Amino acid sequence: MASHGKLRRERGLQPEYDAQVKGPLAEMRWQLSEQLHCLELQGELRRDLLQELAEFMRRRAEVELEYSRGLDKLAERFTSRSGRLGGSSQEQQSFRKEPTLLSPLHCWAVLLEHTRQQSRESAALSEVLAGPLAQRLSHISEDVGRIVKKVGSVEGLRI
């Protein structure tokens, strides 16, 4: 009978235990679940953004490379014409002796050199955008995807 009385006392304490421990515990579980869900959503959004940025960089690299090639062709085409457009041979000789001389020939040479330089810079930018930068963004995106999966697996654990 002593054990029967002990059971009654324990059963009487059960609702009190439920109210004091299980209620707040369930609330904490719900809050953690909501926080994990928010983290998953943020991770998904960041991963999607990183993938978009990587794709943008690849396409921008293609455009820069095309632009570089176009500038290079333009400079080459007009360099071959410069003999006909360069003025008299006397002006060309004086330009070679004193290149800082402000003349149409000098302006023409500076313009062509600037075009070549811009072509080289666009090619270099294309290389960086398509290579290391796009790869790094892809790696970061993959890392974020793995983190999101880990966060999702934590949600299944019991507290």
C-alpha angles and dihedrals in degrees: 000000000000090000089049091056091046090055090052091052092049091048089051090054094048097082090046090050091048092051095046102039114016096046097056090039091055089048091052091049090052092049092048090048090053092048092050090049090052091049090051091051092048091048092050091050092049092048091050091049092050091050090051091049091050091050090048091051092051092050092044088052090054091051093047091049092050090048090049092052091048092051091047092052090047093051092047093048093052094040089062089051094048092088089063095039098038098092127234122349088242090059091048091051092050089048091054091050096045111018094178089067108122105234137131088259092054092047089050092051092047091050092050092047091048089052091051091048091050089050091053092047092050090049091051092048090050090052093051094045095048096040126036099006097050091043092051092050090050091051092049090049090052090048091052089049091054091048091051090052091051091050089051091051091051090059090066093058120101120238 
